Amino acid sequence: MRIVLVGPPGAGKGTQAAYLAKNLSIPHISTGDLFRANINQGTDLGKQAKAYMDAGELVPDEVTIGMAEDRLEQPDAAKGFLLDGFPRNEPQARALDAYLERKGLRLDGVLDLEVPEDEVVKRIAGRRICRNDGAHVFHLEYKRPKVDGVCDECGGELYQRADDAEDKVRTRLDVYHRETEPIIDYYKQQDLVVTISALGPVPEVTQRAMEALRRTG
């Protein structure tokens, strides 16, 4: 299957993408991984992206599109893929369609993870990370540490990332509504969108997603 995953920040796209890719035996391709791989390997596109990022500027669409197309050329993506974070806007969506059309392919579905805005803010703003080990993540409501401000695993100090502050989360949501949400309407015109609720335990959301994707197939 060839799938695009969309949803606001805090919808659990990364978590669901990992489960879905494993269940469907297709590679999970995230924008973050694309950028890291190209920068670490010193590719021309990676160097261009790094120059923009170091200057605090957005990486232009053509650079991101180039990275995505290069990744889709890899053998493991020949029989399908799950895209997470790409396309981020309508020009990128049109570029992806054009690329697939050149290959005689098309998307099978666009999975839209729906989460109320207040829940997004609660999920992200309540997150606390261990200063000693960023893999130790807690939440003020969903996964409270035994001692406030102290990591259960190693005793390190828990802190809120600057990006997770409520005002920053709302800014990220504004960007999502303005730039990314329009691709849902774009894909609805192609009858590709399936929308599911991303509320509830992770396995339940995954099951919901798998059932929705089976209907697209």
C-alpha positions in Angstrom: 0.0 0.0 0.0 1.0 3.6 -0.6 -0.3 5.7 2.2 0.1 9.3 3.4 -0.5 9.9 7.2 -1.8 13.4 8.2 -2.9 14.9 11.5 -2.1 17.8 13.8 1.0 17.8 16.1 0.3 15.6 19.1 -2.0 13.2 17.1 0.4 10.3 17.6 1.5 10.1 13.9 5.0 8.8 14.7 3.7 6.1 17.0 0.9 5.0 14.6 3.2 5.1 11.6 5.6 2.7 13.3 2.8 0.2 14.1 1.1 0.5 10.7 4.3 0.2 8.7 5.2 -3.0 10.6 1.7 -4.4 10.2 1.6 -3.6 6.5 5.3 -4.6 5.8 6.1 -1.2 4.2 8.8 1.4 5.1 7.8 4.3 7.4 9.3 7.4 5.8 9.2 10.5 8.0 10.4 14.0 7.0 12.6 14.1 10.1 14.4 10.9 9.1 14.8 12.2 5.5 16.4 15.4 6.7 18.7 13.6 9.2 19.8 10.9 6.7 20.6 13.5 4.0 22.5 15.8 6.4 24.4 13.0 8.0 25.4 11.5 4.6 26.4 15.0 3.3 24.2 14.8 0.2 23.8 17.9 -2.0 20.2 18.1 -0.8 21.3 17.6 2.8 23.8 20.5 2.5 21.2 22.7 1.1 18.7 21.8 3.8 21.3 22.4 6.5 22.2 25.8 5.2 18.6 26.9 5.4 18.1 25.3 8.9 21.3 26.9 10.2 20.0 30.2 9.1 16.8 29.6 10.9 14.8 29.5 7.6 12.3 27.0 6.3 13.7 24.4 3.9 12.2 25.2 0.5 9.6 22.7 -1.0 11.9 21.7 -3.9 14.6 20.5 -1.5 12.1 18.5 0.6 10.5 17.1 -2.5 13.9 16.1 -3.9 14.7 14.2 -0.7 11.3 12.4 -0.7 11.7 11.4 -4.3 15.2 10.0 -3.7 13.9 8.0 -0.8 11.0 6.6 -2.8 13.5 5.3 -5.4 15.0 3.0 -2.8 14.2 -0.7 -3.3 12.3 -1.1 0.0 9.7 1.4 -1.2 9.0 -0.4 -4.5 6.0 -2.3 -3.1 4.6 0.5 -0.9 5.4 3.1 1.7 3.9 5.1 4.6 4.7 8.8 4.4 4.6 10.8 7.7 5.2 14.5 7.5 5.3 14.6 3.7 3.6 16.2 1.9 3.3 19.1 4.3 1.4 21.4 2.0 -0.5 21.4 -1.3 2.6 22.1 -3.6 4.3 19.1 -2.1 1.1 17.0 -2.5 0.9 18.0 -6.2 4.6 17.1 -6.6 4.1 13.7 -5.0 1.1 13.0 -7.4 3.2 14.0 -10.4 6.1 11.7 -9.2 3.8 8.8 -8.8 2.1 9.4 -12.1 5.4 9.3 -13.9 5.9 5.9 -12.3 2.4 4.7 -13.3 1.5 4.6 -9.6 -1.0 6.3 -7.3 -1.7 6.6 -3.6 -4.0 4.0 -2.0 -5.2 6.2 0.8 -4.7 9.2 3.0 -5.2 8.5 6.7 -6.3 11.5 8.7 -5.8 11.2 12.5 -8.4 13.5 14.1 -7.8 14.9 17.6 -9.7 17.8 19.2 -7.4 20.9 19.6 -7.7 21.0 23.4 -6.6 17.4 23.6 -3.5 18.2 21.4 -2.6 21.1 23.7 -3.1 18.8 26.8 -1.0 16.0 25.3 2.0 18.2 24.3 2.0 20.9 27.0 1.8 18.2 29.7 4.9 16.3 28.5 8.0 16.3 30.6 11.4 15.0 29.5 14.3 13.8 31.5 17.5 16.0 31.2 19.7 12.9 31.6 18.0 10.8 29.0 15.5 12.2 26.5 14.0 8.7 26.0 12.5 9.0 29.5 9.2 10.8 28.9 6.5 11.5 31.4 3.2 13.4 31.4 1.5 15.4 34.0 -1.8 13.6 33.5 -1.3 10.4 31.5 2.1 9.2 33.0 2.9 11.0 36.2 6.3 10.5 37.7 6.2 9.1 41.3 7.9 12.3 42.5 7.0 15.6 40.8 9.9 16.8 38.6 12.0 13.7 39.1 12.6 10.9 36.5 11.4 7.4 37.8 14.1 5.7 35.7 17.3 7.6 36.7 16.4 10.4 39.2 17.2 13.1 36.6 15.4 16.4 36.5 12.2 16.5 34.4 11.6 19.6 32.3 9.3 21.0 29.6 10.8 21.5 26.2 10.5 25.1 24.9 8.5 23.8 21.9 6.0 22.1 24.2 4.9 25.3 26.0 1.2 26.0 25.4 1.7 29.1 23.4 4.2 27.3 21.1 1.8 24.4 20.7 -1.0 26.8 19.6 1.4 28.4 17.1 2.3 25.0 15.7 -1.5 24.2 15.4 -2.0 27.5 13.5 0.7 26.5 11.1 -0.9 23.1 10.6 -4.3 24.6 10.0 -2.9 27.1 7.5 -0.4 24.9 5.6 -1.1 21.2 6.0 -4.9 20.9 6.6 -5.6 22.1 3.0 -4.1 18.9 1.7 -6.9 17.0 3.3 -9.4 18.8 1.0 -7.0 18.3 -1.9 -7.0 14.5 -1.4 -10.8 14.4 -0.6 -11.3 15.5 -4.2 -9.5 12.3 -5.2 -11.7 10.3 -2.8 -8.5 9.1 -0.9 -9.2 10.4 2.6 -10.2 8.2 5.5 -10.6 10.0 8.9 -10.4 8.2 12.2 -10.4 9.4 15.8 -6.9 9.2 17.3 -8.3 9.2 20.9 -7.9 6.2 23.1 -5.2 3.6 23.7 -2.6 3.2 21.0 -3.6 -0.4 20.1 -7.2 0.7 19.6 -6.2 3.6 17.4 -4.0 1.2 15.3 -6.9 -1.3 14.9 -9.2 1.6 13.8 -6.5 2.7 11.3 -6.0 -0.8 9.9 -9.7 -1.3 9.4 -10.0 2.1 7.7 -7.1 1.3 5.4 -8.5 -2.1 4.5 -11.6 -0.3 3.2 -9.5 1.9 0.9 -7.8 -1.2 -0.5 
